[in-house]
Amino acid sequence: MAGSKRKHSEFSQVPQRNALKHSILLTPLVMKPCLYCEKRDYKCLVSEEDSLRCSQCVHYQQSNCEAFGLSATQLRKMATKGADLDSELEKAEEAWLEAGARVKRLRVQKKEWSAKMKRAIERGIDNLEELERVEREEREAEAARRAETSMPNPASSVDAVDWDAFVLDSSLSQILGSGESPPVGSSSVQDAR
């Protein structure tokens, strides 16, 4: 029943479509082809007075003919589709970056695990927990050995020098005050000894 109603309504629109098509062809204007005509290499013939669609779109029942430009509804649909694609692209890029970061983490973990397994095999240890315990003890022993053998920093243990504690010998002040060097073997140098 539903099929027969549909066929009946389609057949009743055929004469209307044919009349519109003939009306367009009576006063045709050749336009830049709409997408439908361009894809099929048809001439895009329109009539400004009778229809907003070209003759081919009327004949083949295409509702979205843009021979006269895009309608506001078509522009909204295109903008919505563009926004949806942008959103989907952004989500896909985020998922891709997260997956890349996860792959990188897994590669690092695998490399560390392989190195641990190699060390365990070299030492004849069959348990990773045992290997970790042995390595921890070795690190602690090495740190203790370094602490015992390390030389103290001389700059850190020297206190500030108190220059007032030094007293000049009077014979030196005589030599320094005169500006002359005492002769070798002179009594002033010998007296100072």
ROSE-4610 file (N, C-alpha, C; in Angstrom, 1 decimal, always signed):
// ROSE-4610
residu = [M/M/M/A/A/A/G/G/G/S/S/S/K/K/K/R/R/R/K/K/K/H/H/H/S/S/S/E/E/E/F/F/F/S/S/S/Q/Q/Q/V/V/V/P/P/P/Q/Q/Q/R/R/R/N/N/N/A/A/A/L/L/L/K/K/K/H/H/H/S/S/S/I/I/I/L/L/L/L/L/L/T/T/T/P/P/P/L/L/L/V/V/V/M/M/M/K/K/K/P/P/P/C/C/C/L/L/L/Y/Y/Y/C/C/C/E/E/E/K/K/K/R/R/R/D/D/D/Y/Y/Y/K/K/K/C/C/C/L/L/L/V/V/V/S/S/S/E/E/E/E/E/E/D/D/D/S/S/S/L/L/L/R/R/R/C/C/C/S/S/S/Q/Q/Q/C/C/C/V/V/V/H/H/H/Y/Y/Y/Q/Q/Q/Q/Q/Q/S/S/S/N/N/N/C/C/C/E/E/E/A/A/A/F/F/F/G/G/G/L/L/L/S/S/S/A/A/A/T/T/T/Q/Q/Q/L/L/L/R/R/R/K/K/K/M/M/M/A/A/A/T/T/T/K/K/K/G/G/G/A/A/A/D/D/D/L/L/L/D/D/D/S/S/S/E/E/E/L/L/L/E/E/E/K/K/K/A/A/A/E/E/E/E/E/E/A/A/A/W/W/W/L/L/L/E/E/E/A/A/A/G/G/G/A/A/A/R/R/R/V/V/V/K/K/K/R/R/R/L/L/L/R/R/R/V/V/V/Q/Q/Q/K/K/K/K/K/K/E/E/E/W/W/W/S/S/S/A/A/A/K/K/K/M/M/M/K/K/K/R/R/R/A/A/A/I/I/I/E/E/E/R/R/R/G/G/G/I/I/I/D/D/D/N/N/N/L/L/L/E/E/E/E/E/E/L/L/L/E/E/E/R/R/R/V/V/V/E/E/E/R/R/R/E/E/E/E/E/E/R/R/R/E/E/E/A/A/A/E/E/E/A/A/A/A/A/A/R/R/R/R/R/R/A/A/A/E/E/E/T/T/T/S/S/S/M/M/M/P/P/P/N/N/N/P/P/P/A/A/A/S/S/S/S/S/S/V/V/V/D/D/D/A/A/A/V/V/V/D/D/D/W/W/W/D/D/D/A/A/A/F/F/F/V/V/V/L/L/L/D/D/D/S/S/S/S/S/S/L/L/L/S/S/S/Q/Q/Q/I/I/I/L/L/L/G/G/G/S/S/S/G/G/G/E/E/E/S/S/S/P/P/P/P/P/P/V/V/V/G/G/G/S/S/S/S/S/S/S/S/S/V/V/V/Q/Q/Q/D/D/D/A/A/A/R/R/R]
num = [1/1/1/2/2/2/3/3/3/4/4/4/5/5/5/6/6/6/7/7/7/8/8/8/9/9/9/10/10/10/11/11/11/12/12/12/13/13/13/14/14/14/15/15/15/16/16/16/17/17/17/18/18/18/19/19/19/20/20/20/21/21/21/22/22/22/23/23/23/24/24/24/25/25/25/26/26/26/27/27/27/28/28/28/29/29/29/30/30/30/31/31/31/32/32/32/33/33/33/34/34/34/35/35/35/36/36/36/37/37/37/38/38/38/39/39/39/40/40/40/41/41/41/42/42/42/43/43/43/44/44/44/45/45/45/46/46/46/47/47/47/48/48/48/49/49/49/50/50/50/51/51/51/52/52/52/53/53/53/54/54/54/55/55/55/56/56/56/57/57/57/58/58/58/59/59/59/60/60/60/61/61/61/62/62/62/63/63/63/64/64/64/65/65/65/66/66/66/67/67/67/68/68/68/69/69/69/70/70/70/71/71/71/72/72/72/73/73/73/74/74/74/75/75/75/76/76/76/77/77/77/78/78/78/79/79/79/80/80/80/81/81/81/82/82/82/83/83/83/84/84/84/85/85/85/86/86/86/87/87/87/88/88/88/89/89/89/90/90/90/91/91/91/92/92/92/93/93/93/94/94/94/95/95/95/96/96/96/97/97/97/98/98/98/99/99/99/100/100/100/101/101/101/102/102/102/103/103/103/104/104/104/105/105/105/106/106/106/107/107/107/108/108/108/109/109/109/110/110/110/111/111/111/112/112/112/113/113/113/114/114/114/115/115/115/116/116/116/117/117/117/118/118/118/119/119/119/120/120/120/121/121/121/122/122/122/123/123/123/124/124/124/125/125/125/126/126/126/127/127/127/128/128/128/129/129/129/130/130/130/131/131/131/132/132/132/133/133/133/134/134/134/135/135/135/136/136/136/137/137/137/138/138/138/139/139/139/140/140/140/141/141/141/142/142/142/143/143/143/144/144/144/145/145/145/146/146/146/147/147/147/148/148/148/149/149/149/150/150/150/151/151/151/152/152/152/153/153/153/154/154/154/155/155/155/156/156/156/157/157/157/158/158/158/159/159/159/160/160/160/161/161/161/162/162/162/163/163/163/164/164/164/165/165/165/166/166/166/167/167/167/168/168/168/169/169/169/170/170/170/171/171/171/172/172/172/173/173/173/174/174/174/175/175/175/176/176/176/177/177/177/178/178/178/179/179/179/180/180/180/181/181/181/182/182/182/183/183/183/184/184/184/185/185/185/186/186/186/187/187/187/188/188/188/189/189/189/190/190/190/191/191/191/192/192/192/193/193/193]
x = [+0.8/+0.0/+0.9/+1.9/+2.7/+3.5/+3.9/+4.6/+3.7/+2.5/+1.6/+1.3/+1.3/+1.1/+2.3/+3.5/+4.7/+4.8/+4.4/+4.5/+3.5/+2.3/+1.2/+1.7/+2.3/+2.8/+3.9/+4.8/+5.9/+5.3/+4.4/+3.8/+3.0/+2.4/+1.7/+2.6/+3.9/+4.9/+5.6/+5.5/+6.2/+5.7/+4.4/+4.0/+4.4/+4.5/+4.9/+6.4/+7.2/+8.7/+8.9/+8.1/+8.2/+7.8/+6.8/+6.3/+7.4/+8.0/+9.1/+10.3/+10.6/+11.8/+11.6/+10.3/+10.0/+10.0/+9.6/+9.5/+11.0/+11.9/+13.3/+13.9/+13.5/+14.1/+13.5/+12.4/+11.8/+12.6/+13.1/+13.9/+15.2/+16.0/+17.2/+18.4/+19.1/+20.3/+21.4/+22.5/+23.6/+24.5/+24.6/+25.3/+26.6/+27.4/+28.5/+27.9/+28.4/+27.7/+27.7/+26.5/+26.4/+27.2/+27.4/+28.3/+27.7/+26.4/+25.8/+26.1/+25.9/+26.1/+27.6/+28.4/+29.9/+30.4/+30.0/+30.4/+30.1/+28.9/+28.4/+28.7/+29.3/+29.6/+28.4/+27.3/+26.1/+26.2/+25.4/+25.2/+24.2/+24.5/+23.7/+22.8/+21.5/+20.5/+19.6/+19.4/+18.5/+17.5/+16.5/+15.6/+15.4/+15.7/+15.6/+14.2/+13.3/+11.9/+11.1/+11.5/+10.7/+11.3/+12.6/+13.1/+14.5/+14.8/+16.2/+17.1/+16.6/+17.4/+17.6/+18.6/+18.8/+18.0/+17.9/+17.0/+17.5/+18.7/+19.2/+18.9/+19.0/+18.7/+17.2/+16.4/+14.9/+14.6/+15.2/+14.9/+15.3/+16.5/+17.0/+16.7/+15.8/+15.3/+16.4/+17.3/+18.4/+17.9/+17.9/+17.4/+18.4/+19.7/+20.7/+21.5/+20.8/+21.4/+21.9/+23.2/+23.8/+24.1/+23.2/+23.4/+23.4/+22.5/+22.4/+23.2/+24.1/+24.9/+24.3/+25.0/+24.5/+23.5/+22.5/+21.5/+22.0/+21.3/+21.7/+21.7/+20.7/+20.7/+21.9/+22.2/+23.4/+24.7/+24.8/+26.0/+26.1/+24.9/+24.9/+25.3/+24.8/+25.2/+26.7/+27.2/+28.6/+29.5/+29.1/+29.8/+29.7/+28.6/+28.4/+29.3/+29.3/+30.1/+31.6/+32.0/+33.4/+33.8/+32.9/+33.1/+33.2/+32.3/+32.4/+33.7/+34.1/+35.4/+36.6/+36.6/+37.6/+37.7/+36.5/+36.4/+36.9/+36.5/+36.9/+38.4/+38.9/+40.4/+41.1/+40.7/+41.3/+41.3/+40.2/+40.2/+41.1/+41.2/+42.0/+43.5/+43.9/+45.2/+45.6/+44.7/+45.0/+45.2/+44.3/+44.5/+45.8/+46.2/+47.4/+48.6/+48.6/+49.7/+49.8/+48.6/+48.6/+49.2/+48.8/+49.3/+50.8/+51.3/+52.7/+53.5/+53.0/+53.6/+53.6/+52.5/+52.5/+53.5/+53.6/+54.6/+56.0/+56.3/+57.6/+57.9/+56.9/+57.1/+57.3/+56.6/+56.7/+58.1/+58.6/+60.0/+61.0/+60.9/+61.8/+61.8/+60.6/+60.4/+61.0/+60.8/+61.3/+62.9/+63.4/+64.9/+65.4/+64.8/+65.2/+65.1/+64.0/+63.8/+64.9/+65.2/+66.2/+67.6/+67.9/+69.2/+69.2/+68.1/+68.1/+68.2/+67.5/+67.6/+69.1/+69.7/+71.1/+72.0/+71.9/+72.7/+72.4/+71.1/+70.8/+71.4/+71.4/+72.0/+73.5/+74.1/+75.6/+76.0/+75.1/+75.5/+74.9/+74.2/+73.7/+72.5/+71.8/+70.6/+69.4/+68.5/+67.3/+66.0/+66.2/+65.0/+65.3/+64.4/+64.6/+64.7/+63.9/+63.9/+65.2/+65.8/+67.1/+68.2/+68.1/+69.0/+68.9/+67.7/+67.5/+68.1/+67.9/+68.5/+70.0/+70.6/+72.1/+72.6/+71.9/+72.4/+72.2/+71.1/+71.0/+72.1/+72.4/+73.5/+74.8/+75.1/+76.3/+76.4/+75.2/+75.2/+75.5/+74.9/+75.1/+76.6/+77.2/+78.6/+79.5/+79.2/+80.0/+79.9/+78.7/+78.5/+79.3/+79.3/+80.0/+81.5/+82.0/+83.4/+83.8/+83.0/+83.3/+83.4/+82.5/+82.4/+83.7/+84.2/+85.4/+86.7/+86.8/+88.0/+88.0/+87.0/+87.0/+87.8/+88.6/+89.5/+88.6/+88.8/+88.1/+88.6/+87.7/+88.0/+88.8/+90.0/+90.8/+90.1/+89.5/+88.9/+87.7/+87.1/+86.0/+86.4/+87.7/+88.1/+89.0/+89.4/+90.3/+89.4/+89.8/+89.1/+89.7/+89.0/+89.5/+90.8/+91.8/+93.1/+92.9/+93.4/+93.4/+94.8/+94.9/+96.2/+96.7/+95.9/+96.3/+97.2/+97.1/+97.8/+99.3/+99.6/+101.0/+101.7/+102.9/+103.6/+104.9/+105.2/+106.4/+107.6/+108.7/+110.0/+110.5/+111.1/+111.6/+112.7/+113.5/+114.6/+114.0/+112.9/+112.3/+111.7/+111.2/+110.6/+111.7/+112.9/+114.0/+114.5/+114.5/+114.9/+113.8/+112.6/+111.5/+111.4/+111.6/+111.5/+112.6/+113.8/+114.9/+114.9/+114.2/+114.1/+115.4/+116.4/+117.6/+117.6/+118.3/+118.5/+119.7/+119.6/+120.8/+121.9/+123.1/+124.2/+124.1/+124.6/+124.6/+125.5/+125.1/+125.9/+125.9/+125.0/+125.0/+124.5/+124.8/+124.4/+122.9/+122.2/+120.8/+120.0/+120.4/+119.8/+120.2/+121.5/+122.0/+121.3/+121.1/+120.5/+119.1/+118.4/+117.0/+116.9/+118.0/+118.0/+118.2]
y = [-1.2/+0.0/+1.3/+1.3/+2.4/+2.6/+1.5/+1.6/+2.2/+1.8/+2.3/+3.8/+4.3/+5.7/+6.5/+5.9/+6.6/+6.7/+5.6/+5.6/+6.6/+6.7/+7.6/+9.1/+9.4/+10.8/+11.2/+10.2/+10.4/+10.7/+9.9/+10.1/+11.4/+11.9/+13.1/+14.3/+14.2/+15.2/+15.3/+14.2/+14.1/+15.2/+15.4/+16.5/+17.9/+18.1/+19.4/+19.6/+18.6/+18.7/+18.9/+18.2/+18.4/+19.8/+20.3/+21.7/+22.7/+22.5/+23.4/+23.3/+22.1/+21.9/+22.6/+22.5/+23.1/+24.6/+25.1/+26.6/+27.1/+26.4/+26.8/+26.8/+25.8/+25.7/+26.7/+27.3/+28.4/+29.7/+30.0/+31.2/+30.8/+30.1/+29.6/+30.7/+30.6/+31.3/+30.3/+30.4/+29.5/+30.1/+29.3/+29.7/+28.9/+29.3/+28.5/+27.2/+26.0/+24.8/+24.6/+24.1/+23.7/+22.5/+22.0/+20.8/+19.6/+19.4/+18.3/+18.3/+19.4/+19.5/+19.4/+20.0/+20.0/+18.6/+17.8/+16.4/+15.6/+15.9/+15.1/+15.8/+16.9/+17.7/+18.1/+18.5/+19.0/+20.5/+21.1/+22.5/+22.9/+23.9/+24.3/+25.5/+25.1/+26.1/+26.4/+27.7/+28.2/+29.2/+29.5/+30.5/+31.3/+32.6/+33.3/+33.5/+33.5/+33.7/+32.5/+31.3/+30.1/+29.2/+29.2/+28.2/+28.6/+28.2/+28.4/+27.3/+26.3/+25.1/+25.1/+24.5/+24.4/+23.2/+23.2/+22.2/+20.7/+20.5/+19.1/+18.7/+19.6/+19.4/+19.1/+19.9/+19.7/+18.3/+18.0/+16.7/+15.5/+15.6/+14.4/+14.6/+15.5/+15.7/+16.0/+16.8/+17.3/+18.5/+18.4/+19.6/+20.6/+20.3/+21.2/+21.8/+22.5/+23.1/+24.5/+24.7/+26.0/+26.9/+26.8/+27.6/+29.1/+29.5/+30.9/+31.2/+30.3/+30.5/+29.6/+29.6/+28.7/+29.5/+28.7/+29.3/+29.4/+30.1/+30.2/+28.9/+28.0/+26.7/+25.9/+25.9/+25.2/+25.7/+27.0/+27.6/+27.1/+27.1/+26.6/+25.2/+24.4/+22.9/+22.8/+23.6/+23.5/+23.9/+25.0/+25.5/+24.5/+23.9/+22.9/+21.7/+21.2/+20.1/+20.4/+21.6/+22.1/+22.1/+22.6/+22.6/+21.2/+20.3/+18.9/+18.2/+18.5/+17.9/+18.5/+19.8/+20.3/+19.7/+19.5/+18.9/+17.4/+16.7/+15.3/+15.2/+16.1/+16.2/+16.5/+17.4/+17.8/+16.6/+15.9/+14.7/+13.6/+13.4/+12.4/+12.7/+14.0/+14.5/+14.3/+14.6/+14.4/+12.9/+12.1/+10.6/+10.1/+10.7/+10.3/+10.7/+11.9/+12.4/+11.5/+11.2/+10.4/+9.0/+8.5/+7.1/+7.2/+8.3/+8.4/+8.5/+9.3/+9.4/+8.1/+7.3/+6.0/+5.0/+5.1/+4.2/+4.6/+5.9/+6.3/+5.8/+5.9/+5.4/+3.9/+3.2/+1.7/+1.4/+2.1/+1.8/+2.0/+3.1/+3.4/+2.3/+1.9/+0.8/-0.5/-0.8/-2.0/-2.0/-0.8/-0.7/-0.9/-0.3/-0.4/-1.9/-2.5/-3.9/-4.8/-4.6/-5.4/-5.2/-4.0/-3.7/-4.4/-4.4/-5.1/-6.6/-7.1/-8.6/-9.0/-8.1/-8.4/-8.4/-7.4/-7.4/-8.6/-9.0/-10.1/-11.4/-11.6/-12.8/-12.8/-11.6/-11.5/-11.8/-11.6/-11.8/-13.2/-13.9/-15.2/-15.1/-14.0/-13.8/-14.1/-14.8/-15.2/-14.5/-13.4/-12.7/-11.2/-10.5/-9.0/-8.3/-8.8/-8.2/-8.4/-9.5/-9.8/-8.9/-8.7/-7.8/-6.4/-5.9/-4.6/-4.4/-5.5/-5.4/-5.4/-6.2/-6.3/-4.9/-4.4/-3.1/-2.0/-2.0/-1.0/-1.0/-2.3/-2.4/-2.0/-2.2/-1.8/-0.3/+0.4/+1.8/+2.4/+1.8/+2.3/+2.1/+1.0/+0.8/+1.7/+2.0/+3.0/+4.4/+4.8/+6.1/+6.2/+5.1/+5.1/+5.2/+4.4/+4.5/+5.9/+6.5/+7.8/+8.8/+8.7/+9.6/+9.4/+8.2/+7.9/+8.4/+8.3/+8.6/+10.0/+10.7/+12.0/+12.9/+13.8/+14.8/+16.0/+16.5/+17.7/+18.9/+19.8/+20.9/+21.9/+22.3/+23.1/+24.5/+25.0/+26.3/+26.3/+25.2/+25.2/+25.1/+24.6/+24.4/+25.6/+26.5/+27.6/+28.7/+29.1/+30.3/+31.5/+32.6/+33.9/+34.3/+34.9/+35.2/+36.5/+36.5/+37.7/+38.3/+39.3/+39.9/+40.8/+41.2/+42.0/+41.1/+39.8/+39.0/+38.9/+39.4/+39.4/+40.7/+40.6/+41.7/+41.8/+43.0/+43.1/+43.3/+42.6/+42.8/+44.2/+44.8/+46.2/+46.3/+45.2/+45.3/+45.4/+44.7/+44.7/+46.1/+46.7/+48.1/+49.0/+48.9/+49.7/+49.6/+48.3/+48.0/+48.5/+48.3/+48.7/+50.2/+50.9/+52.3/+53.0/+52.5/+53.2/+53.0/+52.0/+51.8/+51.1/+50.7/+50.1/+48.7/+47.9/+46.5/+46.4/+45.6/+45.5/+44.7/+45.0/+44.2/+42.7/+41.8/+40.4/+40.3/+39.6/+39.3/+40.5/+41.5/+42.6/+42.3/+43.0/+42.7/+42.8/+43.7/+43.8/+42.5/+41.9/+40.6/+39.5/+39.6/+38.5/+38.7/+40.0/+40.2/+39.8/+39.8/+39.4/+37.9/+37.2/+35.8/+35.5]
z = [+0.0/+0.0/+0.0/+0.9/+1.0/-0.3/-1.0/-2.2/-3.3/-3.3/-4.4/-4.2/-2.9/-2.7/-3.2/-2.9/-3.3/-4.8/-5.5/-7.0/-7.5/-6.9/-7.3/-7.2/-6.0/-5.8/-6.8/-7.1/-8.0/-9.4/-9.8/-11.2/-11.3/-10.2/-10.3/-10.4/-9.9/-10.0/-11.4/-12.1/-13.4/-14.3/-14.5/-15.4/-14.9/-13.6/-13.1/-13.4/-13.2/-13.5/-15.0/-15.8/-17.3/-17.7/-17.1/-17.4/-17.0/-15.9/-15.4/-16.3/-16.7/-17.6/-18.9/-19.5/-20.8/-20.6/-19.5/-19.2/-19.2/-18.6/-18.5/-19.9/-20.7/-22.0/-23.0/-22.7/-23.5/-23.4/-22.2/-21.9/-21.3/-21.9/-21.3/-21.2/-20.1/-19.9/-19.7/-20.4/-20.2/-19.0/-18.0/-16.8/-16.6/-15.7/-15.3/-14.7/-15.0/-14.6/-13.1/-12.7/-11.3/-11.1/-9.9/-9.7/-10.4/-10.4/-11.0/-12.5/-13.1/-14.6/-14.9/-14.1/-14.3/-14.2/-13.3/-13.2/-14.4/-15.0/-16.1/-17.5/-17.4/-18.6/-19.4/-18.6/-19.2/-19.4/-20.3/-20.3/-19.2/-18.5/-17.4/-17.9/-18.2/-18.7/-17.6/-17.4/-16.3/-16.8/-16.0/-16.3/-15.0/-15.0/-13.7/-13.3/-14.2/-13.9/-13.4/-13.8/-13.5/-12.4/-12.2/-11.3/-10.8/-9.6/-9.0/-9.4/-10.1/-10.5/-12.0/-12.5/-13.9/-14.5/-15.8/-16.4/-16.1/-16.0/-15.7/-14.3/-13.3/-11.9/-11.8/-12.5/-12.5/-13.1/-14.2/-14.9/-14.0/-13.4/-12.6/-11.1/-10.8/-9.4/-8.4/-8.8/-7.9/-7.1/-5.8/-5.0/-4.8/-4.8/-4.4/-5.7/-6.5/-7.7/-7.2/-7.5/-7.1/-8.3/-9.3/-10.5/-10.2/-9.3/-8.9/-7.6/-7.3/-6.0/-4.9/-3.8/-2.7/-1.9/-1.4/-0.6/+0.8/+1.7/+3.1/+3.8/+3.4/+4.0/+3.6/+2.3/+1.8/+2.5/+2.7/+3.3/+4.8/+5.5/+6.9/+7.0/+6.0/+6.0/+5.8/+4.9/+4.6/+5.8/+6.4/+7.6/+8.8/+9.0/+10.0/+9.7/+8.5/+8.1/+8.3/+7.9/+8.1/+9.6/+10.5/+11.9/+12.5/+12.0/+12.4/+12.0/+10.8/+10.4/+11.2/+11.5/+12.4/+13.7/+14.3/+15.6/+15.6/+14.6/+14.4/+14.2/+13.4/+13.1/+14.4/+15.2/+16.5/+17.4/+17.5/+18.4/+17.9/+16.6/+16.0/+16.3/+16.2/+16.4/+17.9/+18.8/+20.2/+20.5/+19.9/+20.2/+19.6/+18.4/+17.8/+18.7/+19.2/+20.1/+21.3/+21.9/+23.1/+22.8/+21.7/+21.3/+21.1/+20.5/+20.3/+21.6/+22.5/+23.8/+24.5/+24.4/+25.1/+24.4/+23.1/+22.4/+22.9/+23.0/+23.5/+24.9/+25.8/+27.2/+27.2/+26.4/+26.3/+25.8/+24.8/+24.3/+25.4/+26.2/+27.2/+28.3/+28.7/+29.6/+29.1/+27.9/+27.3/+27.3/+27.0/+27.0/+28.4/+29.4/+30.8/+31.2/+30.8/+31.2/+30.6/+29.3/+28.6/+29.3/+29.7/+30.3/+31.7/+32.4/+33.7/+33.5/+32.5/+32.2/+31.9/+31.1/+30.7/+32.0/+32.8/+34.1/+34.9/+35.0/+35.9/+35.3/+34.0/+33.4/+33.6/+33.4/+33.6/+35.0/+36.0/+37.4/+37.9/+37.0/+37.4/+38.3/+38.3/+39.2/+38.4/+38.9/+38.2/+38.6/+39.4/+40.0/+39.9/+39.3/+39.2/+40.5/+41.5/+42.8/+43.5/+43.3/+43.9/+43.2/+41.9/+41.2/+41.7/+41.9/+42.4/+43.8/+44.7/+46.0/+45.9/+45.1/+45.0/+44.5/+43.5/+42.9/+43.9/+44.7/+45.7/+46.8/+47.2/+48.2/+47.6/+46.3/+45.7/+45.6/+45.3/+45.3/+46.6/+47.7/+49.0/+49.5/+49.1/+49.4/+48.7/+47.5/+46.7/+47.3/+47.7/+48.3/+49.6/+50.4/+51.7/+51.4/+50.4/+50.1/+49.6/+48.8/+48.4/+49.5/+50.5/+51.6/+52.5/+52.6/+53.4/+52.7/+51.4/+50.7/+50.1/+50.2/+49.6/+50.4/+49.7/+50.4/+50.8/+52.0/+52.3/+51.5/+51.2/+50.4/+51.3/+50.9/+51.8/+52.0/+51.0/+51.0/+52.1/+52.3/+53.2/+54.7/+54.9/+56.3/+56.8/+56.0/+56.4/+56.9/+58.1/+58.7/+58.1/+58.4/+57.9/+58.7/+58.0/+58.6/+59.3/+60.6/+61.4/+61.3/+60.4/+60.1/+61.3/+62.2/+63.3/+64.3/+64.2/+65.1/+64.7/+63.5/+63.1/+63.5/+64.1/+64.6/+63.8/+63.3/+62.5/+63.4/+63.0/+63.8/+63.6/+64.6/+64.5/+63.5/+63.3/+62.4/+61.0/+60.7/+59.4/+59.1/+60.1/+59.9/+59.6/+60.2/+59.9/+58.5/+58.0/+56.6/+55.7/+56.0/+55.1/+55.1/+56.2/+56.3/+55.6/+55.5/+54.9/+53.4/+52.9/+51.5/+51.0/+51.8/+51.4/+51.7/+51.0/+51.3/+52.2/+53.3/+54.1/+53.4/+53.7/+53.1/+53.6/+52.8/+53.2/+54.4/+55.3/+56.6/+57.5/+57.3/+58.2/+59.5/+60.5/+61.9/+62.2/+61.4/+61.7/+61.3/+60.3/+59.9/+60.9/+61.3/+62.2/+63.5/+63.9/+65.2/+65.3/+64.1/+64.1/+64.2/+64.0/+64.1/+65.5]
